Amino acid sequence: MHGTIVSDGARTPNAVLAVEGGRIAYAGPAARFENANFPGAEVSELPPGSLILPGLVDLHCHGAFGGDFPAGDEATSRRAVDLLHRSGTTTLLASLVTASPEDLLRGIAVHAALSAEGLLAGIHLEGPFLSPTRCGAQNPAFLREPEPGLLAELLAAASGTLATMTYAPELPGAADLVAALTRHGVIPSLGHTDCDGATASASLAAARQGLQAAGFDGVRARPTVTHLFNAMPPLHHRVPGAVGACLRSAAAGTAVVELIADGSHLDPFMVSTVFQLVGAGNIALVTDSMAAAGLPDGPFRLGPSAVTVRDGVATLDATGALAGGTATLLAVVARAVAAGVSLADAVRSATAVPAAVLGLAGEVGSLRRGLRADAVVVDAGLGLRKVMRNGQWLQNLENCPPRPLTLRN
């Protein structure tokens, strides 16, 4: 396919992406391709002005298009994953919110099976070891302090598919939780926390040391931060809290911070500010999307909780707290660009960085020879044109276009 390739923080105009056997055979300048020999490679024609991006990678997604991953229903999860692939998110984790142990184990079993099929890259558990003070959309009835026995059950049920887990470092037993997660190759993700800066810094450092001891290096050895700013105390010049510590760790290249750059969870100015402060290589753009993503306003559920979406903003019926996102990852990329982030940086933070966090940098997240042929073709305004996954063009694309969202202070 001919167009402008945007990958790994750079733009390559007048480029070619050639595919053979579900893998990328060539990605680079057209002139170089024409002088090389790729007899079995396929090059598709694209409309003029097309941009070719790597398939997008979402570390934090609770569902979309009517499917609620925390509900643990296989049929609706399959449909949601299929439509998310068609929206351009070709790699994603299924995120489960805090729930009863029985519901968590059921949800893990369903999505571990989908991961084994290659439909998902694994599971993200957002809880249940979170701060009741900063529970956000999490149901406080199911929050608890870290329990080794419950963690062992969750890990066993996941059968190696648990990729990340959000935790609050101030809880009793959190240090042991981080140690256990890293021993099992699970990325600790600091979030839903009321801790101070010193506690956050120490926990991130311990998580990094644990990941390195487990044999990880590079981005793979960095803990993550679940939706920076959301569900934690705001940054204050006399009480910097977890936000200050997370920003410092990201700027030092020792942590990766998630940003929900959907125009609702964060002010666009804050999004562009964080990119300038810590760099795209230390940011993972995420959706935190729930079942309403891709659908009109109305009533929905996020696990055990009732949610209403108005003007594209999802809130808990019980408390009015923000309850996940309603944008696809391509829409989040578009909104980050509209906030002033360069296209190359926004794409990097939605592809190469999260792929590296998952240890999949040699498989997805970039357009280079040998990687899985996942690509998203968009127009100059980032409108979806085509999606390729595993070298196959997906049909009946499901694009969730950016829609006006109410900014919240």
LOKOLRO-639928 format. One record per residue (C-alpha): residue in three letters; x, z, y. Coordinates in Angstrom, 1 decimal. Each point is the difference from the previous one (the first is absolute). Layout:
+------+--------+--------+--------+
: code :      x :      z :      y :
+------+--------+--------+--------+
:  ala :      X :      Z :      Y :
...
+------+--------+--------+--------+
***
This chain:
+------+--------+--------+--------+
: code :      x :      z :      y :
+------+--------+--------+--------+
:  met :    0.0 :    0.0 :    0.0 :
:  his :    1.2 :   -0.9 :    3.5 :
:  gly :   -0.2 :    2.3 :    3.0 :
:  thr :    1.7 :    2.9 :    1.8 :
:  ile :    1.1 :    2.7 :   -2.5 :
:  val :   -0.2 :    3.5 :    1.4 :
:  ser :    1.8 :    2.4 :   -2.4 :
:  asp :    2.6 :    2.8 :    0.0 :
:  gly :   -0.2 :    0.4 :    3.8 :
:  ala :    0.7 :   -3.6 :    0.8 :
:  arg :   -1.8 :   -3.3 :    0.7 :
:  thr :    1.1 :   -3.3 :   -1.5 :
:  pro :   -1.7 :   -3.0 :    1.7 :
:  asn :   -0.3 :   -3.3 :   -1.8 :
:  ala :    0.4 :    1.7 :   -3.4 :
:  val :   -1.0 :   -0.6 :   -3.5 :
:  leu :   -1.3 :    2.4 :   -2.7 :
:  ala :    0.3 :   -1.6 :   -3.5 :
:  val :   -1.5 :    1.7 :   -3.1 :
:  glu :    0.8 :   -0.5 :   -3.7 :
:  gly :   -1.4 :    2.0 :   -2.9 :
:  gly :   -1.6 :    2.7 :    2.2 :
:  arg :    3.3 :    0.6 :    1.7 :
:  ile :    1.5 :   -1.1 :    3.3 :
:  ala :    2.4 :   -2.8 :   -0.6 :
:  tyr :    1.0 :   -0.5 :    3.6 :
:  ala :   -0.8 :    1.5 :    3.4 :
:  gly :    1.8 :   -1.3 :    3.1 :
:  pro :    0.7 :   -2.9 :    2.3 :
:  ala :   -1.7 :   -3.2 :   -1.0 :
:  ala :    3.2 :   -2.0 :    0.6 :
:  arg :    1.9 :    2.0 :   -2.5 :
:  phe :   -2.8 :   -0.3 :   -2.6 :
:  glu :    0.0 :   -3.8 :    0.3 :
:  asn :    3.7 :   -0.2 :   -0.8 :
:  ala :   -0.3 :    2.3 :   -3.0 :
:  asn :   -1.3 :   -0.6 :   -3.5 :
:  phe :   -3.2 :    1.8 :   -1.1 :
:  pro :   -1.6 :   -2.4 :   -2.4 :
:  gly :   -2.7 :    2.4 :   -1.3 :
:  ala :   -0.9 :    1.7 :    3.3 :
:  glu :   -3.4 :   -0.4 :    1.6 :
:  val :   -0.4 :   -0.4 :    3.7 :
:  ser :   -3.6 :    0.2 :    1.4 :
:  glu :   -1.1 :   -1.7 :    3.2 :
:  leu :   -1.2 :    2.4 :    2.7 :
:  pro :   -1.7 :   -0.6 :    3.3 :
:  pro :    2.3 :   -0.5 :    3.0 :
:  gly :    1.1 :    3.2 :    1.7 :
:  ser :   -0.3 :    2.1 :   -3.1 :
:  leu :    1.9 :    3.3 :   -0.3 :
:  ile :    1.0 :    1.0 :   -3.6 :
:  leu :    0.3 :    3.8 :   -0.5 :
:  pro :    0.9 :    1.9 :   -3.2 :
:  gly :   -3.0 :    1.5 :   -1.8 :
:  leu :   -0.9 :    3.2 :    1.8 :
:  val :    0.7 :    3.5 :   -1.6 :
:  asp :   -2.2 :    3.0 :    0.7 :
:  leu :    1.1 :    3.5 :   -0.9 :
:  his :   -3.2 :    1.7 :    1.0 :
:  cys :   -3.3 :   -1.5 :   -0.9 :
:  his :   -3.2 :    1.8 :   -1.2 :
:  gly :   -2.0 :   -3.2 :   -0.6 :
:  ala :   -1.8 :   -2.8 :    1.8 :
:  phe :   -2.9 :   -2.4 :   -0.3 :
:  gly :   -2.2 :    2.7 :   -1.4 :
:  gly :    2.4 :    1.3 :   -2.6 :
:  asp :    1.0 :    3.7 :    0.4 :
:  phe :    3.1 :    0.7 :   -2.1 :
:  pro :   -0.5 :    3.8 :    0.0 :
:  ala :   -3.4 :   -0.6 :   -1.7 :
:  gly :    1.8 :   -1.0 :   -3.1 :
:  asp :   -2.3 :   -2.8 :   -0.9 :
:  glu :    1.9 :   -2.8 :   -1.7 :
:  ala :   -2.3 :   -2.9 :    0.8 :
:  thr :   -0.2 :    0.7 :    3.8 :
:  ser :    3.8 :    0.7 :    0.1 :
:  arg :    0.7 :   -3.3 :   -1.8 :
:  arg :   -2.1 :   -1.9 :    2.5 :
:  ala :    1.6 :    1.8 :    3.0 :
:  val :    3.5 :   -0.8 :   -1.3 :
:  asp :   -0.9 :   -3.6 :   -0.6 :
:  leu :   -1.4 :   -0.4 :    3.5 :
:  leu :    2.9 :    1.9 :    1.6 :
:  his :    2.4 :   -2.5 :   -1.7 :
:  arg :   -2.1 :   -2.8 :    1.5 :
:  ser :    0.3 :    1.6 :    3.4 :
:  gly :    3.8 :   -0.3 :   -0.1 :
:  thr :    0.9 :    3.4 :   -1.4 :
:  thr :    1.6 :   -1.2 :   -3.2 :
:  thr :    1.6 :    3.4 :   -0.9 :
:  leu :   -1.6 :    3.4 :    0.5 :
:  leu :   -0.3 :    3.5 :   -1.2 :
:  ala :   -3.4 :    1.6 :   -0.8 :
:  ser :   -0.3 :    3.1 :    2.2 :
:  leu :   -2.1 :    2.9 :   -1.3 :
:  val :   -1.3 :    2.8 :    2.3 :
:  thr :   -0.2 :    3.6 :   -0.8 :
:  ala :   -2.6 :    0.8 :   -2.6 :
:  ser :   -0.7 :    2.2 :   -3.0 :
:  pro :    2.6 :   -0.2 :   -2.7 :
:  glu :   -2.5 :   -1.8 :   -2.3 :
:  asp :   -0.7 :   -2.7 :    2.6 :
:  leu :    3.7 :   -0.4 :    0.8 :
:  leu :    0.9 :   -0.4 :   -3.7 :
:  arg :   -2.8 :   -2.5 :   -0.4 :
:  gly :    1.1 :   -2.0 :    3.0 :
:  ile :    3.6 :    0.1 :   -1.2 :
:  ala :   -1.0 :   -1.3 :   -3.4 :
:  val :   -1.9 :   -3.0 :    1.4 :
:  his :    2.7 :   -1.0 :    2.4 :
:  ala :    2.9 :    0.6 :   -2.4 :
:  ala :   -1.7 :   -2.6 :   -2.2 :
:  leu :   -0.3 :   -2.5 :    2.9 :
:  ser :    3.7 :    0.7 :    0.8 :
:  ala :    1.0 :   -0.8 :   -3.6 :
:  glu :   -1.8 :   -3.3 :    0.4 :
:  gly :    2.1 :   -0.9 :    3.1 :
:  leu :   -3.0 :    0.1 :    2.3 :
:  leu :    1.3 :    3.1 :    1.8 :
:  ala :    3.6 :    1.2 :    0.7 :
:  gly :   -1.0 :    3.6 :   -0.8 :
:  ile :   -1.9 :    3.0 :    1.3 :
:  his :    0.3 :    2.1 :    3.2 :
:  leu :   -1.5 :    3.5 :   -0.1 :
:  glu :   -0.9 :    1.2 :    3.4 :
:  gly :   -0.3 :    3.7 :   -1.0 :
:  pro :   -1.2 :    2.3 :   -1.3 :
:  phe :    3.0 :    2.1 :    1.3 :
:  leu :   -0.8 :   -0.3 :    3.7 :
:  ser :   -0.5 :    2.3 :    3.0 :
:  pro :   -3.6 :    1.1 :    0.5 :
:  thr :    0.7 :    0.1 :    3.7 :
:  arg :    0.8 :   -3.7 :    0.1 :
:  cys :   -2.2 :   -1.2 :   -2.8 :
:  gly :   -1.4 :   -2.9 :    2.0 :
:  ala :   -2.4 :   -1.9 :   -2.2 :
:  gln :    1.1 :    1.9 :   -3.1 :
:  asn :   -2.7 :    2.3 :   -1.5 :
:  pro :    1.3 :    3.6 :    0.7 :
:  ala :   -1.9 :    1.3 :   -3.1 :
:  phe :    2.6 :   -1.7 :   -2.3 :
:  leu :    3.2 :    0.8 :    1.9 :
:  arg :    2.4 :    2.3 :   -1.7 :
:  glu :    3.5 :    1.3 :    0.0 :
:  pro :    2.5 :   -1.9 :   -2.3 :
:  glu :   -0.6 :    0.8 :   -3.6 :
:  pro :    2.6 :   -1.1 :   -2.6 :
:  gly :   -2.6 :   -0.2 :   -2.8 :
:  leu :   -2.3 :   -2.3 :    2.0 :
:  leu :    2.9 :   -2.1 :    1.1 :
:  ala :    1.1 :   -0.4 :   -3.6 :
:  glu :   -3.5 :   -1.1 :   -1.0 :
:  leu :   -0.1 :   -2.6 :    2.9 :
:  leu :    3.4 :   -1.4 :   -0.9 :
:  ala :   -0.9 :   -0.2 :   -3.7 :
:  ala :   -3.3 :   -1.8 :    0.8 :
:  ala :    1.9 :   -2.5 :    2.2 :
:  ser :    2.4 :   -1.0 :   -2.8 :
:  gly :    2.7 :   -1.0 :    2.5 :
:  thr :   -2.3 :   -1.7 :    2.5 :
:  leu :   -0.1 :    2.8 :    2.6 :
:  ala :    2.1 :   -1.5 :    2.8 :
:  thr :   -0.5 :    2.4 :    2.9 :
:  met :   -1.6 :    3.3 :    0.8 :
:  thr :   -1.0 :    1.5 :    3.4 :
:  tyr :    0.8 :    3.7 :    0.3 :
:  ala :    0.2 :    2.7 :    2.7 :
:  pro :    3.4 :    1.6 :    0.0 :
:  glu :   -1.1 :    3.4 :    1.4 :
:  leu :   -2.1 :    0.8 :   -3.0 :
:  pro :    1.4 :    2.6 :   -2.5 :
:  gly :    1.6 :   -1.9 :   -2.9 :
:  ala :    0.6 :   -3.2 :    2.0 :
:  ala :    3.7 :    0.0 :   -0.5 :
:  asp :   -0.5 :    0.2 :   -3.8 :
:  leu :   -2.6 :   -2.8 :    0.3 :
:  val :    2.5 :   -2.3 :    1.8 :
:  ala :    2.6 :    0.7 :   -2.6 :
:  ala :   -2.4 :   -0.8 :   -2.9 :
:  leu :   -1.2 :   -3.2 :    1.7 :
:  thr :    3.5 :   -1.3 :    0.6 :
:  arg :    1.1 :    0.8 :   -3.6 :
:  his :   -2.9 :   -2.2 :   -1.2 :
:  gly :    0.9 :   -2.8 :    2.5 :
:  val :   -3.0 :    0.6 :    2.2 :
:  ile :    0.5 :   -0.4 :    3.8 :
:  pro :   -1.1 :    3.2 :    1.9 :
:  ser :   -1.9 :   -0.9 :    3.1 :
:  leu :   -0.2 :    2.7 :    2.6 :
:  gly :   -3.5 :    0.1 :    1.7 :
:  his :   -3.2 :    1.9 :    0.6 :
:  thr :    2.2 :    2.8 :    1.3 :
:  asp :    0.0 :    2.7 :    2.6 :
:  cys :    3.7 :    0.8 :   -0.4 :
:  asp :    2.6 :    0.4 :    2.7 :
:  gly :    3.0 :   -2.4 :    0.5 :
:  ala :    2.5 :    2.1 :   -1.9 :
:  thr :   -2.2 :    0.1 :   -3.1 :
:  ala :   -0.7 :   -3.7 :    0.2 :
:  ser :    3.7 :   -0.8 :    0.4 :
:  ala :    1.1 :    2.2 :   -2.8 :
:  ser :   -2.7 :   -1.4 :   -2.4 :
:  leu :    0.9 :   -3.6 :    0.8 :
:  ala :    3.7 :    0.7 :   -0.6 :
:  ala :   -0.8 :    1.7 :   -3.3 :
:  ala :   -2.2 :   -3.0 :   -1.1 :
:  arg :    2.8 :   -2.4 :    0.9 :
:  gln :    2.5 :    2.0 :   -2.0 :
:  gly :   -2.3 :    0.2 :   -2.9 :
:  leu :   -0.6 :   -3.8 :    0.0 :
:  gln :    3.8 :   -0.6 :    0.2 :
:  ala :    0.5 :    2.3 :   -2.9 :
:  ala :   -2.6 :   -2.0 :   -1.9 :
:  gly :    2.2 :   -3.0 :    0.4 :
:  phe :   -1.7 :   -1.7 :    2.9 :
:  asp :    1.9 :   -1.5 :    3.0 :
:  gly :   -0.7 :   -1.9 :    3.2 :
:  val :   -3.7 :    0.0 :    1.2 :
:  arg :   -1.0 :    1.1 :   -3.5 :
:  ala :    1.6 :    3.3 :    0.6 :
:  arg :   -2.0 :    0.7 :    3.1 :
:  pro :   -3.1 :    2.3 :    0.0 :
:  thr :   -2.9 :   -1.4 :    2.0 :
:  val :   -2.3 :    1.6 :    2.6 :
:  thr :   -3.7 :   -0.5 :   -0.6 :
:  his :   -1.6 :   -1.6 :    3.1 :
:  leu :    2.3 :    1.4 :    2.7 :
:  phe :   -1.9 :    1.9 :    2.8 :
:  asn :   -3.3 :    0.1 :   -2.0 :
:  ala :   -0.8 :    3.3 :   -1.7 :
:  met :    2.9 :    1.9 :    1.6 :
:  pro :    0.4 :    1.8 :    3.3 :
:  pro :    0.6 :   -2.3 :    3.0 :
:  leu :    3.5 :   -0.3 :    1.4 :
:  his :    0.5 :    2.5 :    2.8 :
:  his :    3.1 :    0.4 :    2.1 :
:  arg :    0.2 :    3.8 :   -0.7 :
:  val :   -1.3 :   -0.2 :   -3.6 :
:  pro :    1.2 :   -3.3 :   -1.5 :
:  gly :   -1.3 :    0.9 :   -3.5 :
:  ala :    0.1 :   -2.4 :   -2.9 :
:  val :   -0.4 :   -3.1 :    2.1 :
:  gly :    3.3 :    0.6 :    1.8 :
:  ala :    1.8 :    0.7 :   -3.3 :
:  cys :   -1.5 :   -3.1 :   -1.6 :
:  leu :    1.0 :   -2.2 :    2.9 :
:  arg :    3.6 :    1.3 :   -0.1 :
:  ser :    0.2 :   -0.6 :   -3.8 :
:  ala :   -1.3 :   -3.5 :    0.3 :
:  ala :    2.4 :   -0.8 :    2.8 :
:  ala :    2.8 :    1.2 :   -2.1 :
:  gly :   -1.1 :   -2.2 :   -2.9 :
:  thr :   -0.7 :    2.9 :   -2.3 :
:  ala :   -3.8 :   -0.3 :   -0.1 :
:  val :   -2.7 :   -2.7 :    0.3 :
:  val :   -3.0 :    0.7 :    2.1 :
:  glu :   -3.4 :   -1.5 :   -0.6 :
:  leu :   -1.9 :   -1.3 :    3.0 :
:  ile :   -3.7 :   -0.9 :    0.0 :
:  ala :    0.2 :   -2.6 :    2.8 :
:  asp :   -3.7 :   -0.9 :   -0.1 :
:  gly :   -0.8 :    0.8 :    3.6 :
:  ser :   -2.1 :    3.0 :   -1.1 :
:  his :    2.4 :    2.5 :   -1.6 :
:  leu :    2.8 :   -0.6 :    2.6 :
:  asp :    0.1 :   -1.3 :    3.6 :
:  pro :    1.7 :   -3.4 :    0.1 :
:  phe :    2.6 :    1.4 :    2.4 :
:  met :    1.0 :    2.7 :   -2.5 :
:  val :    0.4 :   -2.7 :   -2.7 :
:  ser :    2.4 :   -2.0 :    2.1 :
:  thr :    1.8 :    3.1 :    1.1 :
:  val :    0.7 :    1.1 :   -3.5 :
:  phe :    1.3 :   -3.4 :   -0.9 :
:  gln :    2.4 :    0.2 :    3.0 :
:  leu :    1.1 :    3.5 :   -0.9 :
:  val :    0.6 :   -0.2 :   -3.8 :
:  gly :    0.1 :   -3.7 :   -0.8 :
:  ala :   -2.1 :   -2.2 :   -2.2 :
:  gly :    2.3 :    0.8 :   -3.0 :
:  asn :   -1.2 :    3.6 :    0.0 :
:  ile :   -3.7 :   -0.7 :    0.3 :
:  ala :   -2.7 :   -1.0 :   -2.5 :
:  leu :   -3.2 :   -1.4 :    1.5 :
:  val :   -2.9 :    1.2 :   -2.1 :
:  thr :   -3.8 :   -0.4 :    0.1 :
:  asp :   -1.2 :    3.4 :   -1.4 :
:  ser :   -3.0 :   -2.3 :   -0.6 :
:  met :   -3.2 :    1.3 :   -1.8 :
:  ala :   -3.0 :   -1.8 :   -1.5 :
:  ala :   -1.2 :   -1.2 :    3.3 :
:  ala :    2.9 :   -2.3 :    0.6 :
:  gly :   -1.2 :   -3.6 :    0.2 :
:  leu :   -3.7 :    1.0 :    0.3 :
:  pro :   -2.4 :    0.6 :    2.8 :
:  asp :   -0.7 :    3.5 :    1.5 :
:  gly :   -2.1 :    2.4 :   -2.0 :
:  pro :    0.1 :    2.9 :   -2.4 :
:  phe :    2.8 :    0.3 :   -2.6 :
:  arg :    1.9 :    2.6 :   -2.1 :
:  leu :    3.6 :    1.1 :   -0.1 :
:  gly :    0.3 :    1.7 :   -3.3 :
:  pro :   -2.4 :    3.0 :    0.1 :
:  ser :   -0.7 :   -0.3 :    3.7 :
:  ala :   -2.7 :   -1.9 :    2.0 :
:  val :    1.4 :   -2.3 :    2.7 :
:  thr :   -1.7 :   -2.1 :    2.7 :
:  val :    1.6 :   -3.0 :    1.6 :
:  arg :   -1.0 :   -0.9 :    3.6 :
:  asp :    1.7 :   -2.7 :    2.0 :
:  gly :    2.6 :   -0.2 :   -2.8 :
:  val :    1.0 :    3.7 :    0.2 :
:  ala :   -0.6 :    2.1 :   -3.1 :
:  thr :   -0.8 :    3.7 :    0.5 :
:  leu :   -1.0 :    2.8 :   -2.3 :
:  asp :   -3.7 :    0.8 :    0.2 :
:  ala :    0.7 :    3.7 :   -0.3 :
:  thr :    2.7 :    0.4 :    2.7 :
:  gly :    0.4 :   -3.2 :    1.9 :
:  ala :    3.7 :   -0.3 :   -1.0 :
:  leu :    1.5 :   -3.4 :   -0.5 :
:  ala :   -0.5 :   -1.0 :   -3.6 :
:  gly :    2.4 :   -2.9 :   -0.8 :
:  gly :    0.4 :   -3.5 :    1.3 :
:  thr :   -2.3 :   -3.0 :    0.0 :
:  ala :    2.7 :   -2.7 :    0.5 :
:  thr :    1.9 :   -2.1 :   -2.5 :
:  leu :    3.8 :    0.1 :    0.3 :
:  leu :    0.1 :   -3.5 :    1.5 :
:  ala :   -2.3 :    1.3 :    2.8 :
:  val :    2.3 :    3.1 :    0.4 :
:  val :    3.0 :   -2.4 :    0.4 :
:  ala :   -1.9 :   -2.0 :    2.6 :
:  arg :   -0.9 :    3.1 :    2.0 :
:  ala :    3.6 :    1.2 :   -0.1 :
:  val :    1.1 :   -3.3 :    1.4 :
:  ala :   -2.8 :    0.3 :    2.7 :
:  ala :    1.5 :    3.4 :    0.8 :
:  gly :    3.3 :   -1.6 :    0.9 :
:  val :    1.9 :    0.1 :   -3.4 :
:  ser :    1.8 :   -3.2 :   -0.8 :
:  leu :   -1.6 :   -2.0 :   -2.8 :
:  ala :    3.3 :    0.2 :   -2.0 :
:  asp :    0.1 :    3.8 :    0.2 :
:  ala :   -3.7 :    0.5 :   -0.8 :
:  val :    0.3 :   -2.3 :   -3.0 :
:  arg :    3.1 :    1.8 :   -1.2 :
:  ser :   -1.8 :    3.4 :    0.2 :
:  ala :   -2.9 :   -1.4 :   -2.0 :
:  thr :    2.1 :   -1.7 :   -2.7 :
:  ala :    3.7 :    0.7 :   -0.5 :
:  val :    0.0 :    3.7 :    1.0 :
:  pro :   -2.9 :    1.1 :   -2.2 :
:  ala :    1.3 :   -2.1 :   -2.9 :
:  ala :    3.3 :    1.7 :    0.2 :
:  val :   -1.7 :    3.4 :    0.1 :
:  leu :   -1.6 :   -0.9 :   -3.3 :
:  gly :    3.2 :   -1.3 :   -1.5 :
:  leu :   -1.3 :   -3.5 :    0.0 :
:  ala :    2.4 :   -1.6 :    2.4 :
:  gly :    1.2 :   -2.3 :   -2.7 :
:  glu :   -3.5 :   -1.1 :   -0.9 :
:  val :   -2.2 :   -0.2 :    3.1 :
:  gly :    0.0 :    0.6 :    3.8 :
:  ser :    2.3 :   -2.9 :    1.0 :
:  leu :    0.1 :   -3.8 :   -0.3 :
:  arg :    3.3 :   -0.7 :   -1.8 :
:  arg :    1.0 :   -1.7 :   -3.2 :
:  gly :   -0.8 :    1.7 :   -3.2 :
:  leu :   -2.8 :    2.3 :    1.3 :
:  arg :   -3.6 :   -0.1 :   -1.1 :
:  ala :   -1.7 :   -2.9 :    1.8 :
:  asp :   -2.4 :    2.1 :    2.2 :
:  ala :   -0.6 :   -1.5 :    3.4 :
:  val :   -2.6 :    0.1 :    2.8 :
:  val :   -0.5 :   -3.0 :    2.2 :
:  val :   -1.5 :    0.6 :    3.5 :
:  asp :   -0.5 :   -1.9 :    3.2 :
:  ala :    1.6 :    0.8 :    3.3 :
:  gly :   -2.6 :    2.6 :    0.7 :
:  leu :    0.6 :    1.7 :   -3.4 :
:  gly :   -3.3 :   -1.4 :   -1.4 :
:  leu :    0.1 :   -0.2 :   -3.8 :
:  arg :    0.4 :   -3.5 :   -1.4 :
:  lys :    1.3 :    0.4 :   -3.6 :
:  val :    1.2 :    2.7 :   -2.4 :
:  met :    2.3 :   -0.5 :   -3.0 :
:  arg :    0.6 :    2.7 :   -2.6 :
:  asn :    2.3 :   -0.5 :   -3.0 :
:  gly :    0.4 :   -3.6 :    1.0 :
:  gln :   -3.8 :   -0.7 :   -0.1 :
:  trp :   -2.2 :   -0.8 :    3.0 :
:  leu :   -2.9 :    2.4 :    0.2 :
:  gln :   -3.4 :   -1.4 :    0.6 :
:  asn :   -3.0 :    1.2 :    2.2 :
:  leu :    2.2 :    2.0 :    2.4 :
:  glu :   -1.3 :    3.2 :    1.4 :
:  asn :    1.3 :    0.5 :    3.5 :
:  cys :   -1.0 :    3.1 :    1.9 :
:  pro :    0.4 :   -1.2 :    3.6 :
:  pro :    1.1 :    2.4 :    2.7 :
:  arg :   -3.1 :    1.5 :    1.6 :
:  pro :   -0.3 :    2.2 :    3.1 :
:  leu :    0.8 :    3.6 :   -0.7 :
:  thr :   -0.6 :    3.0 :    2.2 :
:  leu :    3.3 :    1.6 :    1.0 :
:  arg :    0.0 :    3.8 :   -0.6 :
:  asn :    2.2 :    2.4 :    1.9 :
+------+--------+--------+--------+
***
